[in-house]
Amino acid sequence: MVSVIIPVYNGEKTIQATIASVQQQTFNDIEIIIINDGSTDKTVEIIHQIQDKRIKIFHYENAGLSASRNRGITQASSDLVAFIDADDLWIPDKLASQLQALENHPDADIAYSWTDYIDAAGNFHKSGRRINANGNIYQQLLLGNILENGSNPLIRKWVFEQVGGFDESLTAAEDWDMYLRLAANYQFVCTQKVGVLYRVTANSMSTNLIHQEQASVTVINRAFNHPVAMQLQSLKKQSLANIYKYLLFRCLEIEPKHRDGKLAGKYLWQFIKHDVDRHQQIRIILIAFLQILFPQIYSYGKHLINRKSPYYGV
């Protein structure tokens, strides 16, 4: 049996579709643990309308995503746990393929899938990265979150006894932090199949990018201070360059009237400062300025970045 943990805060627009994607899994020996993180909209009402004996809902005061995931782990009764955020979807054979991967690779304790991206309406937006890393993937994770999101892995529950829960002090990048801590001790296996549909929503708040920057830099510094990373210090500059490239393009995706130009400039400079690939620097600088001057051709520029760099992300 698998314990599926769904943290939700004010998810009335998407929670029904998310639960349905879990109910429709071809592997159905599951319990569905919903952690209501103090929702004030119709989320709870919608959940109660769903008839499924596998659903268990627990109510708490609002404490954030990490706390909700940790609460879900505490409530889980099975040996395997999977998380899905309340606005994402799973492909029907997501759990089945991950279970098969763990069965085929008994040394692995975490199975992950590939991700595609959908828009707010649930329409296809873009393909995610197709990185196939197995075994000890700590080095790959140092350069970026190759699992891409928190709705991805299937994890043996007992590993949390050693690595602890999600860091509740982080306001972002808490899933990347967890995967790094897991990778320092345990092996991963990839299903080489898309299992997650990650919902991309418009974000016009520069303050959210600032929080993500702070959390990501904290995660990077912590990871490179781990004993496992002592021989990998040469990768730190590129890890920082990758996160600032990601933040730069997230900033440029904000509508011009809401965009913080100084923040975009800061992220561009930090990318140039840390990146070790001079050819990539020239390409990123050109695309960044093209987006500022000619926003209509940005979609093509973003396509080039995604094609050239496996650590760009969304």
NORBEL-V204784 format. One record per pair of residues at least 24 apart in sequence whose ideal C-beta (glycine too) atoms are under 8 Angstrom apart, sorted by the first residue. I is the first residue (numbers start at 0). J is the second residue. Records with the same first field share a line. If there is no record, write none. Layout:
I: J / J
//
This chain:
0: 28 / 29 / 30 / 76 / 77 / 78 / 79
1: 26 / 28 / 29 / 30 / 77 / 79 / 80 / 81 / 94 / 98 / 153
2: 29 / 30 / 32 / 71 / 74 / 75 / 76 / 77 / 79 / 80 / 81 / 156
3: 29 / 30 / 31 / 32 / 80 / 81 / 82 / 83 / 94
4: 32 / 34 / 68 / 71 / 72 / 74 / 75 / 80 / 81 / 82 / 83
5: 31 / 32 / 33 / 34 / 71 / 82 / 83 / 84 / 85
6: 34 / 36 / 64 / 67 / 68 / 71 / 82 / 84 / 85
7: 33 / 34 / 35 / 36 / 38 / 42 / 67 / 85
8: 35 / 36 / 37 / 38 / 42 / 61 / 64 / 67 / 85
9: 38 / 39 / 40 / 42
10: 38 / 40 / 42 / 85 / 86
11: 38 / 40 / 41 / 42 / 45
12: 86
13: 85 / 86 / 198
14: 42 / 45 / 46 / 85
15: 45 / 49
16: 88 / 121
17: 83 / 84 / 85 / 86 / 87 / 88
18: 46 / 49 / 51 / 54
20: 83 / 88 / 89 / 90 / 91 / 196
21: 83 / 89
22: 51 / 53
23: 91
24: 89 / 91 / 92 / 93 / 94 / 95
25: 91 / 92 / 94 / 95
26: 92 / 94 / 95 / 98
29: 53 / 94
30: 55 / 75 / 76 / 77
31: 55
32: 57 / 71 / 74 / 75
33: 57
34: 59 / 67 / 68 / 70 / 71 / 74
35: 59
36: 61 / 62 / 63 / 64 / 66 / 67
37: 61 / 62
42: 85
62: 167
63: 167 / 170
64: 149 / 165 / 173
65: 164 / 165 / 166 / 167 / 169 / 173
66: 165 / 167
68: 149 / 164 / 165
69: 164 / 165 / 167
72: 156 / 159 / 164
75: 156
77: 156
78: 155 / 156 / 157
79: 153 / 154 / 155 / 156
80: 153 / 154 / 156
81: 152 / 153 / 154
82: 149 / 150 / 152
83: 150 / 195
84: 148 / 149 / 150
86: 198 / 200
87: 148 / 150 / 195 / 196 / 197 / 198
88: 117 / 121 / 195 / 196 / 198
89: 150 / 194 / 195 / 196
90: 192 / 193 / 194 / 195 / 196
92: 192 / 194
93: 194 / 195
94: 153
96: 190 / 192 / 194
97: 152 / 153 / 190 / 194
98: 153
99: 190
100: 188 / 189 / 190
101: 153 / 155 / 188
103: 188
104: 133 / 186 / 188
106: 134 / 186
107: 133 / 134 / 185 / 186 / 187 / 188
108: 154 / 155 / 158 / 181 / 185 / 186
109: 152 / 153 / 154 / 155 / 158 / 178 / 181 / 185 / 186 / 187 / 188
110: 152 / 153 / 187 / 188 / 189 / 190
111: 146 / 151 / 152 / 153 / 187 / 188 / 189 / 190
112: 151 / 189 / 190 / 192 / 193 / 194 / 195
113: 189 / 190 / 191 / 192 / 193 / 194 / 195
114: 147 / 148 / 151 / 193 / 194 / 195 / 196 / 197
115: 193 / 195 / 196 / 197
116: 196 / 197 / 198 / 199 / 313
117: 196 / 197 / 198 / 199
118: 198 / 199
119: 198 / 199 / 200 / 201
121: 196 / 198
124: 199
125: 305 / 313
127: 193 / 197 / 313
128: 309 / 312
130: 189 / 309
131: 189 / 191
132: 187 / 189
133: 186 / 187 / 188 / 189
134: 186 / 187 / 188
135: 182 / 186
136: 182 / 186 / 187
137: 179 / 182 / 183 / 227 / 228 / 231
138: 231 / 234
140: 175 / 178 / 179 / 182 / 222
141: 179 / 219 / 222 / 223 / 228 / 231 / 234 / 235 / 238
142: 234 / 237 / 238 / 241 / 310
143: 238 / 241 / 242 / 245 / 309 / 310 / 312
144: 172 / 174 / 175 / 178 / 312
145: 309 / 310
146: 174 / 175 / 178
147: 195 / 197 / 312 / 313
148: 174 / 195 / 197
149: 173 / 174
150: 195 / 197
151: 194 / 195
152: 178 / 187
154: 181
158: 184 / 185
169: 214 / 217 / 218
170: 210 / 211 / 213 / 214
171: 207 / 210 / 211 / 213 / 214 / 215
172: 211 / 214 / 215 / 217 / 218
173: 214
175: 215 / 218
176: 218 / 221 / 222
179: 218 / 221 / 222 / 225
183: 225 / 227
197: 313
199: 313
202: 249 / 252 / 253
203: 253 / 254 / 257
205: 250 / 253 / 257 / 258 / 259 / 262
208: 246 / 249 / 250 / 262
209: 262
211: 246 / 249
212: 242 / 243 / 246 / 266
215: 242 / 246
216: 242
236: 273 / 274 / 275
237: 273 / 274 / 275
239: 269 / 273
240: 269 / 270 / 272 / 273 / 274 / 275
241: 308 / 310 / 311
243: 267 / 269 / 270 / 273
244: 270 / 274 / 283 / 304 / 308 / 310 / 311
245: 310 / 311 / 312
247: 283 / 287
248: 287 / 301 / 304 / 311
251: 287 / 290 / 291 / 297
252: 297
255: 294
260: 291
263: 287 / 291
279: 307 / 308
282: 307
//
